[in-house]
Amino acid sequence: MEGTIIIADDDVSIRTVLTQAVSRAGCRVKSTGAISTLWRWIEEGEGDALILDVVLPDGDALDILPALKKKRPDMPVIVISANNTILTTIRASESGAYEYFPKPFDIKKILSTLNKALLKKFSNNYNPEKIEHVPKEFKVDLPLIGRSQSMQEVYRVIARLINTDLTVMIIGASGTGKELVARALHDFGKRKEKPFIVLNLGSIPSDQVENELFGNNDNDINNDAIGKFQLAKGGTLFIDEVADMPMATQTRLLRILQDEENLENDNQNNENSNVRIITSTQVDLKSLIENGEFREDLFFRLNVIPLNLPLLRERAEDIPELCNHFLKLSSLKEGLTQKTIVPNGIEILKKQQWRGNIRELKNFIQRLVVLSPDDIITEDLVKNQLKLFSDNDKEDDLSVEGLSMSVEKHLLRYFELHGSSLPPPGLYNRILKEIEYPLIALSLNSSKGNQLKASKLLGINRNTLRKKINELDINVSQTKKMM
């Protein structure tokens, strides 16, 4: 690696560490802690690449980055910042940064990125993109909270996608914030002045999905004639829980996407679509494809860019910031008194599993705000309320253990009956069928035959449930009589 690298950071220790690392890699280094000195060097033509901190004593470096890139379009800029929110990530990307790293960063990754940037700069193929003006402030509420490494990766993907029309599939468990990510992609993108329309397939009966998506052709029903696809014209359509989409609707959506692609290739304007599609799922669509319940060709069109969201327990370091955010929301939006949680209480919350992820944490914080008689939420109150969750978890664990032990005893007796020989082949499927039948039948019974509620209770796709009902020959009308 060769060239002259400018390092601009007001932290002397960071400048020292970066200077030593970059020098050992073979580059010359010029370092400063001020924008004024940096700008003078840029005007004098100094430097082949720049490592730039966002907050410097004499200003916000991202405010000058568009002008810097206009003056030196061939200079790759690596932005670093301790203010590692989604807003910083997006501003860095919009301002023309080659790459963004939150502090604390990995020196090896910085050097690797710097090496790639220099190789690209010195090659004949370097063609810097046009840098557009970026306003000094984004006057929007931050849609996503968290500074953990896993969330930084999410922010990076969002920053790269906001000014594209690529279809995105957001993959994550319930309560991880899939709709918030979809809104961020829309609100920070080039379609932000157009509609953002949400269609939650998990809450719509399967026979109504097509009308909800594409509208009703019956002219006598004017209020229901316009579907979500048409309402989102020019903007973004977010299809939540796309795994619940009926096969006929999948085929129609695929045809529309194919027609739009053909029109784009022919440089024509499609008046009926011009919609960016973002989808989400919490189930493995590939398994549905294997079972013939989801079209593979549609999956490839919707899954152009997969974006995986982490579970809350995988980003426990974000819980303090999330708690503070939800405490403020309770005050601003719910009209409740502004309260705080003692540090020990926060530490206790960080150790929980949070099976319902961020949504469960939000509801729990609202409960604490309502139940706390004082402005300071005590450690005891946190413990007492969490005990309700812990007791439920123990009951669940005991029930699972009991079922597991019962199955094991049953299988031991079954093997013993066969003596030294083995049972007939196909044991795995026979046992699964024996367990599936009462599980599905009792779930249908508990939901009074409502297959939508039963599928949610079981945590499976409605199409999968219908397939199981047929395979196991379950009489849905008789399930109510089982108990």
N, C-alpha and C positions, 0 to 999 in steps of 0.2 A: 504494500500500500504506500502511495506517495502523494505529495501535494501539501498545501498549506491549509490548516484547519483553524478557523476562528472559533473560540469558545467564549460565549457571553453568558455569564452567570454571576449573580452578586454574592453567592456563597463561595468563600475562598477555598474551603475544603473540597467542594465539588470541582472547582476549577483545577485544583491541584491533582485530584485523582484522575480526572479526564485528561489533563495535560500529560501526566506520566504514562497513562495507557495508550494514548494516541501517539506519543513520541516513541514508545517502545514498538509500536506497529510500523514505524518508519516515516511518519509525517512530521512536518514542522508545525508549530503551534503558536498562535497569537491569542492571548486571553484578555478579557476585560469584564468589568462588572457594571458597565454603563452603556446605555443606548447611544449617547452622544459620541463616544469613542468608536463604538461599532459602526455607526453611520459614516463617520469620517473614513474608516478603513474601507467600507464598501464603496464610497465615492472614489477612493484612490485606487480601486481595483484589486485590493488585497483579498487573499483567501480563495481557495477552490471549493470549500464546503463550510457550512456553519452549524455549530451545535448551539442552540438558542434557548435560554430559559424564558418563560413567559413574563414573570413579574420581576422587573428590574427597578432600581431606586428612582430612575427618572422616567418611568412610564411602563406601559403595557406593550411588550414586544410584538404581540399579535396585531396591534394597531398599525405598526409600521411595516409588517411583513409583506402585504400586497405591494406597497411602494418599493420595498427592497427587491422583491421578485421582478418587478417591472424594470428596475435599473440593472439587475443582475439575473436575468432569466435562466442562465446556465448554472447558477449556484444552488446545489441541493441544500435544503435546510432541515435539520433534525431538531424538532422541538421537544423540550423536556419541561416538566412542570410538577410542582407539589400540589397544585390545585387541580387534582385529577378527576374532574367531573365529566359527564357526557358533553357539557357545553364547551369545555376546553378542547376536548377531542375534536368536536365538529368545527370549532373556530380554527383550529390548527389546520385541519384538512381543507376547509374553505379558503383559508388564507394562502395556500400554496405550499404547505409543509411537505417535504418528501416522506417523513415518518414522524410519528409522535410517540414518546415514551413517558409514562407517569413515573414520578419519583416515589420510592427508590427504584432505580432501574438496574438492569443487568448489564455490566460493562461489556461482556462478550457480545450481547445482542447489539449494543451501540456500535461496537467496532465492526461487526458483521454487516450491519446496515450501512455504515459509513463506507465500507469497502465496496459494497454494491453500488452505492450512489456515485462514488468516484469513477468506478469502471464504466458506468453508464455515461457520466459526464465526459470522460475522455474518449469515448467511442464515437464513431461517426454517425451512430444512429440516434444520438440524443436529440430529442425534439420536445422542449418544454411546452406544457399546455398553457393556454391562455389563462391568466389569472384575473378574475373579476373582483371588483371592489366588494369588500365585506364591511358591513356596518360595525361601528365600534362596540355596540351592545346588542345582544339578542334579547328583545323584550318579551320573553316567554318564560313560563314556569318550567323548571327542570322536570321532565317527565319520569326520569329514572334516578334512583338514589343508590349510591354505593361506590366505594373506591377500591374494592378488592381486585385482585388480579383477574379473576374470572369475569368480573364486570368490565374491566378495562378492555378485555378481548371483545366483549359485546359492543362496547362503544367504538372500537376500531372498525368493526364490520359496518355498524350504522353509518359512521362518518364516510366510509367508502361508497355506500349505497344511496345516500340521500339525493344525489343529483343524477341518479340513473332511473330507468324505468324497468329494471330487471325484476322479475317475479321472485319473491322471497317466501320461504317457508320457515316459520318460527316454531321451533320444537321445544317443548317444555312441559313439565307437570302442571297440574291445576294450581293456580295461585302464584305462579312465578312471574307474572307480568307480561304475558304475550301481547295483550291489547295495547299496553303502554309502549311497547317496542314498536308496534305497528303505527301508533300515533306519532311517535318520534320520527319514524321514517317519512311520514307524511308532513308533519308540521315543520320540519327542518328542510324539506325538499322543495323542488321546483314546482310541485303541484299544491303547495300549501294554501294558495288562495282559492282552490277548488274544493269540492265536498270530500269529506272522509266518511264513508258509509260502512257500517258494521252489520254483518249478517252472522248470527250465532246459530249454526245448524243444530247444535245440541238442544236448543229450546224450541225447535219447530217440528211438528209432525212430518214424517217423511213424505206424505202425499201432498204437502203444501210447500215443500222446498222449492220446486220449480217455479211456482207462481211468485214466491217471495224473491227469487233471484232474477227472473226474467219478466215478471209481470203477468197480468191477466189479459187475455185477448178479447174478453167479453166487453164490448163497448158500453154495456148497460151498467158496468161496475167501474165508473170512472175513478173513484177514490183508490181502488186497488189495482188499477191498470198498469201503473208504473212500477217496475221491479227495481231491486237494489242496484242491479247492473246499470240501468239507465240513470238512476239517481246519482250514481257515482261518476257520471260522464265528465271527463277532463280531470278527475281527481283520483282517489284511491278507494278500492273496494277491499275491505278486510273480511275474509271468510274464516270465521272462528270454528274450530273443530271440523275441519274439512273431511275427516274420516267418516263423518255421518252423512255425507252427500250420497243420495241414491244413485244407482248405476245409470239410469236414464238421464238424470241431470248432469252426471259426469260427461256423458257422451255429447250432450248439447253444449256444455261449457267448452269442451275440447274443440268442437267444431267452430265455435266463435273465436277461440284463440288462434286456430289455424287460419280462419278467414282474415283475421286482423294481421297475422304475420304475412299473408300473401299480399294484402293491401300495402303494407309497409314496403315490401320488396318491389311493388309496382309503383311506389311513390304516390299512392293515392291517399285520400283522406277518408277514413272510415267514420261516418257521422254517428254510427250506432254504438261505437265502443269508446276507444281512446281512454281506457281505464287501466290504471296500474293495479295489479292484483297481488295482495299479500294474504297468505293463508297461515293457519296455525294448526297444530295437532299435538295431542299428548299420548298418542298411540303409535306403534310402529307400522307405518303404511306399507312397508315392504312385506310384512306378514299378511296384510290384507290383500296385497297384490298376488301373493302366492296362493291365497285361498280364493282368488277370483272375485274379490269384493271391491277392489279399486283398480282402475285402469292404469296400466303401467305407462302408457303414452301420455296420459294427463299428468301423472306424477312427475315425469321428466320435465314437463313444461312449468309445473308449479314449483318444483324443487331446484330451480336454477341456482339459487343461493340459499343453502340451509343455514339457519342461525339458531344455535343451541343455547338455551337459557339454563343457568345453574340452579340447583335446589338451594333453598335458603340455608340449610345446614352446611352446604359447601362454601358458603360465603359469610360465615358467622361474624367476621370482623366488620361487616356492614350493619349489623344489628343495632349498635348504638346510634348511628346516623339515621337509620330507618325509624327507630323509636322516637327520636327528636322530631323527625318529620311528621309522624302520626300524631304526636302530642300537639304540634302546632296546628295540624289539620282539625283536630278535635275542637280547638279553640276558634279557629277562623271559620270553619264550615258548619260545625255542629253547635256553635254558640256556647260551648262548655268552657269552664275556667282553665286558663293556661297552667299546666302542671309540669313537674319534672320528676324523674325517677332517680332514686339514690344510686350511686355508682355500684354498690353491691347488688342491687336489684337488676341493673343492666348486665352484670357479669352472669347472674343466674339465667337471664333470658338468653344469653349467648350460648349456654350449654344445652338448651332444649333442642329437640329434633324438628319441631315445626312441620308436621306432616302436611299441613295445609299451606305451607310456604308463607309468602309475604301477606297473602290475604288473611291467613290465620293470625299472624302477628298483629296486623292492623286491627282486627276485631278484638284481640286480647288487650291491646293498648287502650282502645275505646272503653272496654270494660273497666280497666284500672282507673281511668279518668273519672268514670261515673261513680265507682265505688269508694274512691279515696275521699275522706272527709277533709283532708288538708291539701295544700298546694304541693306538698312533697309526698310522692308515692313511696311508701316505706318498703323495706326488704320483706317484712312479715306479710304485707298485703300481696306482694308478688308471689311469695312462697305459697300462701294459702290458696290463691287462685290457680296457680300451676298444679297444686295437689289434685285438683279436680281432673286435670288432663292426665296426670301421672296415674291416678287410680283407674281411669278408663283404659290407659295403655296396659296396666297390669292385667286387667280383666281380659283385654284382647289377647295378651300374650298367653294367659292361662288357657283360654279357649283354643288357641292355635296349638298349644302344647298338648292339650287333651285330645284334640282331633288327630294329631300326629301319632300319639301313643296308641289310640284306638285303631288306627289304620295299621300300625306296626303289629299289634297283637293279632289282628285279623289275618294279616299276611303270614305271620309265623304259624298260625293254626293251619292256614291253607297249604303252606309248604310241608308241614308235618304230615298232613293227610296223604301226601304223595310219597312219603317215605324217602327212599334213596333216589327215586326218579324225579325228574323235573315236571312242573305243570305244563299243560299244552302251550304252544307258542301264541303270542298275541296278548300276553299278560298285561302289558303296559296300557294298551287301549281299553282292555276290559275293565281294569281298575279305574281308569279315568272316567269311563262311561258310568260306572256305578256311583262315583262321586258327583259327576256333573248333573245327573238326573235330579236328585233331591235338591242340589244347590240351586239349579235354575228353576225348578218347579216351585220351591219355597219362596224364591225371590219374586216370581210372578204372583204367587199367592199374596205376599206381603204388599205388593204394589197394586193389588186388585186387578190383575191382568193387564195393567198398563205397561206395554213393552218398552216405552221410552224411559219410564221411571225404573223399570227392572234393569235395563242396560246400564243406566247410571249407577244403580246400586251395585251391580256386579263389576262395573268398571270396564265394560267391553262395548264395542261398537254395536249399534242396533242391527246392522246387517248380520254381524256374527251371531247375535242372539237369535235372530230369525232362523239362521242356518242350523244352530244347535237345537232349536225347538223341532225343526223338521227331522234332523238326524236322530234325535232321541225319542221322537214320536210323542212329544208332550202335548196333551190336550189342554190348550190354554183355558178353555171354558170350564174345565174341571179343577183347575188349580185352586179356585176359591173354596172348594169343598175339602181341601186336604187337612185343614186345621179347624 
